[in-house]
Amino acid sequence: MNLAHPLQTLLLCSAIALALPAHAQQQDASAAPTSDALEQPVDNSAEDDFAALYGSPADTQASSMANPDPWEPYNRRVHRFNMAVDRSVARPLATTYVKVVPQFARTGVRNFFTNLRSPVTMVNQALQGRGNDAWDTLGRFLINTTVGVGGLFDPASADEVPKRSEDFGQTLGVWGWENSRYVELPFFGPRTVRDVVGMGGDMPLSPIRQIELDKARIGLQGLQLVDTRVQLMAVDGLRDSALDEYAMTRDAWLQRRSYQIQQDKRGGDDEYPTVPVDAMPMPDFGN
């Protein structure tokens, strides 16, 4: 039985479940206004997500979110768990990987996984109405897969074919869902409600997830996790010295996602991906 489709459904249902209670609470609170409530700014975060999922009931001018992190106590607990896993497992693995594996081999691994992201990027560029960029990404994928020996080498960059990275969370932002509440997921790390929904759209496009043999797929996903963690080693010192590591992670994530969406709206993006959703091992338990 393949878990990909149930996982997508679970992610979508979770996002909807997160949006609905907060929206209901806003309605209940508006039924009995108090003087304190009149003096305090209104948190429109729930309405932002609700309108993005179901459509706005009225034409109102979009406003920035007063509080992008209404679940901060929960998010901080998950962040502590993620950091414990990172410091005890992920960071030591990444450090050992850098010490043991030569630079040229690590570059080949990174090129390989970057190339495998091309279908996700290409489809999302097309969904954003950026046909020329989608053709560029398709050309890069074909060149690197063939001439580049399965993506281990990157001859497309030598030919000056642009390298870009897109995901469905960014596409939803381009379509109008810009403001979304922050949530940190166990193992997956920082996200927004919009990103959680987007994960369900990207998963079926991942070539790694199409591999039926569990050992091969999980092995590649594990290697991809290590490669992704190596790319994050450059900011370890900054994170370790931060007065509030959680706040720094949250603010950096929200600012980066906002920047990516604004870049997409202007017809350009950058080459640095978010943590890939297909890096999480999801085994099949029989067929």
C-alpha positions in Angstrom: 0.0 0.0 0.0 1.5 3.3 -1.0 1.4 6.0 1.7 2.0 8.9 -0.6 -1.7 9.7 -1.3 -2.8 9.2 2.4 0.0 11.5 3.5 -1.1 14.2 1.0 -4.6 13.9 2.3 -3.4 14.1 5.9 -1.4 17.2 5.2 -4.3 18.9 3.5 -6.8 17.9 6.2 -4.4 19.1 8.9 -4.0 22.5 7.2 -7.8 22.9 6.9 -8.3 21.8 10.5 -5.8 24.4 11.6 -7.5 27.1 9.7 -11.1 26.4 10.7 -10.9 26.6 14.6 -9.0 29.8 14.5 -11.6 31.3 12.1 -14.4 30.1 14.4 -12.7 31.7 17.4 -12.6 35.0 15.6 -16.3 34.8 14.9 -17.1 34.0 18.6 -14.9 36.8 19.8 -16.6 39.3 17.5 -20.1 38.5 19.0 -19.2 40.0 22.4 -16.7 42.9 22.0 -15.1 44.4 25.0 -13.3 47.6 25.6 -9.9 45.8 25.7 -10.7 44.1 22.4 -11.6 47.5 20.8 -8.2 48.9 21.9 -6.1 45.9 20.6 -5.2 45.3 17.0 -7.2 42.5 15.3 -5.4 39.3 14.4 -6.4 38.5 10.9 -4.1 35.5 10.5 -7.0 33.0 10.6 -9.0 34.9 8.0 -6.0 35.1 5.7 -5.6 31.3 5.7 -9.4 30.7 5.5 -9.8 33.1 2.6 -6.9 31.5 0.8 -8.4 28.1 1.1 -12.1 28.9 0.5 -12.2 32.4 -1.0 -13.0 35.6 0.7 -16.7 36.2 1.5 -16.4 39.8 0.5 -14.1 42.1 -1.4 -11.8 43.5 1.2 -8.4 45.1 1.0 -5.7 42.7 2.0 -3.9 43.5 5.2 -0.7 42.3 6.7 -1.0 39.7 9.5 -0.9 41.2 13.0 0.4 37.9 14.4 2.0 35.4 12.1 2.7 33.0 15.0 -0.5 32.4 17.0 0.7 28.9 18.0 4.0 30.0 19.4 3.9 27.8 22.6 3.3 24.7 20.5 5.8 25.7 17.9 8.5 26.3 20.5 8.0 22.8 21.9 8.3 21.2 18.4 11.4 23.4 17.8 13.1 22.1 20.9 12.4 18.6 19.8 13.7 19.3 16.3 16.9 20.9 17.6 17.5 17.9 19.9 17.2 15.5 16.9 19.4 17.8 14.9 22.2 18.1 17.5 22.2 14.4 18.4 21.7 12.9 14.9 21.6 15.2 11.9 24.5 17.5 12.7 26.9 14.7 13.7 26.0 12.8 10.5 26.6 15.9 8.4 30.0 16.6 10.1 31.2 13.1 9.5 30.0 13.2 5.9 32.1 16.3 5.2 35.1 14.7 6.9 34.9 11.4 5.1 33.5 12.1 1.7 35.8 14.1 -0.7 34.6 17.4 -2.0 34.1 16.3 -5.6 31.9 13.4 -4.5 29.8 15.7 -2.3 29.4 18.1 -5.3 28.2 15.2 -7.4 25.7 14.2 -4.8 24.4 17.7 -4.5 24.1 18.0 -8.3 22.2 14.8 -8.4 19.6 15.8 -5.9 19.3 19.3 -7.4 18.6 17.8 -10.8 15.9 15.6 -9.3 14.1 18.7 -8.1 13.7 19.9 -11.7 10.3 18.3 -12.3 8.8 20.0 -9.2 10.3 23.4 -10.2 9.2 23.0 -13.9 5.6 22.2 -13.0 5.3 25.1 -10.5 6.8 27.5 -13.0 4.2 26.5 -15.5 1.4 26.9 -12.9 2.7 30.4 -12.2 2.4 31.2 -15.8 6.1 31.3 -16.4 6.3 29.2 -19.5 9.8 30.3 -20.6 11.3 29.5 -17.2 9.6 26.1 -17.3 11.2 25.4 -20.7 14.6 26.4 -19.3 14.2 24.1 -16.4 13.1 21.2 -18.7 16.2 21.9 -20.9 18.5 21.9 -17.8 17.0 18.6 -16.6 17.5 16.9 -20.0 21.0 18.2 -20.4 22.2 17.2 -16.9 20.4 13.9 -16.9 22.0 12.8 -20.2 25.3 14.6 -20.7 25.7 15.1 -17.0 25.5 11.3 -16.3 22.2 11.2 -14.4 22.8 14.6 -12.9 26.1 13.9 -11.2 27.6 16.7 -13.3 26.2 20.1 -14.2 27.0 20.9 -17.8 23.8 23.0 -18.1 25.4 25.7 -15.9 28.4 25.7 -18.2 25.9 26.4 -21.0 24.5 29.2 -18.8 21.0 27.6 -18.5 19.4 29.3 -15.4 19.2 27.2 -12.2 16.0 27.9 -10.3 14.0 26.3 -7.5 10.2 26.4 -7.0 7.6 24.6 -4.9 3.8 24.6 -4.7 3.9 26.7 -1.5 5.4 29.5 -3.6 2.8 28.9 -6.3 0.0 29.3 -3.8 1.6 32.6 -2.8 1.7 33.8 -6.4 -1.9 32.9 -6.7 -2.8 35.2 -3.8 -2.2 33.3 -0.6 0.6 35.5 0.7 -0.1 35.8 4.4 -0.1 32.5 6.3 0.4 31.4 9.9 3.7 30.0 10.9 3.9 26.4 12.1 6.9 24.1 12.9 6.5 20.4 12.1 8.3 17.6 13.7 11.3 16.6 11.6 10.2 18.8 8.7 11.0 22.0 10.6 9.7 25.6 9.8 6.7 25.9 7.6 3.5 28.0 7.2 0.0 26.6 6.7 0.4 27.5 3.1 3.6 25.5 2.9 1.9 22.4 4.5 -0.7 22.4 1.8 2.0 23.0 -0.8 3.9 19.9 0.4 0.9 17.7 -0.6 1.1 19.2 -4.1 4.8 18.6 -4.6 5.1 15.1 -3.3 3.6 13.3 -6.4 6.1 15.1 -8.6 9.2 13.9 -6.8 11.1 11.2 -8.9 12.5 9.7 -5.7 9.0 9.0 -4.4 8.3 7.0 -7.5 10.9 4.4 -6.6 9.0 1.3 -5.5 11.9 -0.5 -3.7 11.8 0.7 -0.1 15.5 0.2 0.6 16.6 2.2 -2.5 14.1 5.0 -1.9 14.8 5.3 1.8 18.6 5.2 1.2 18.3 8.1 -1.3 16.1 10.1 1.0 18.6 9.6 3.9 21.5 10.7 1.7 19.4 13.7 0.6 18.7 14.6 4.2 22.5 14.6 5.0 23.2 16.7 1.9 20.6 19.2 2.9 22.0 19.4 6.4 25.5 20.0 5.1 24.2 23.0 3.2 22.8 24.4 6.5 26.1 24.1 8.3 27.1 27.6 7.2 24.5 29.0 9.6 25.2 26.8 12.6 27.4 29.3 14.3 24.7 32.0 13.9 22.0 29.7 15.3 24.2 28.6 18.3 24.9 32.2 19.3 21.4 33.5 18.9 19.7 34.8 22.0 16.4 33.3 20.8 17.1 30.6 18.2 13.4 29.9 17.7 12.6 33.5 16.9 15.5 33.8 14.6 14.5 30.6 12.7 10.9 31.7 12.4 11.7 35.3 11.3 14.3 34.1 8.8 11.8 31.5 7.3 8.9 34.0 7.0 11.1 36.7 5.5 12.7 34.2 3.0 9.3 32.8 1.9 8.0 36.3 1.4 11.0 37.3 -0.6 10.7 34.1 -2.8 7.0 34.9 -3.5 7.7 38.5 -4.4 10.5 37.4 -6.7 8.2 34.9 -8.4 5.6 37.6 -8.9 8.2 39.7 -10.7 9.1 36.7 -12.9 12.4 35.8 -11.3 13.5 33.4 -8.6 16.7 32.1 -7.1 18.4 28.8 -7.1 18.3 28.0 -3.4 15.6 25.5 -2.5 13.7 25.1 0.8 14.2 21.8 2.6 12.8 19.3 0.1 9.7 17.4 1.1 10.9 14.2 -0.6 13.8 14.0 1.8 11.6 12.4 4.5 11.7 8.6 4.3 8.1 7.3 3.7 8.3 3.5 3.2 5.6 1.4 1.6 4.3 -1.5 3.7 3.5 -3.9 0.9 1.5 -3.4 -2.3 
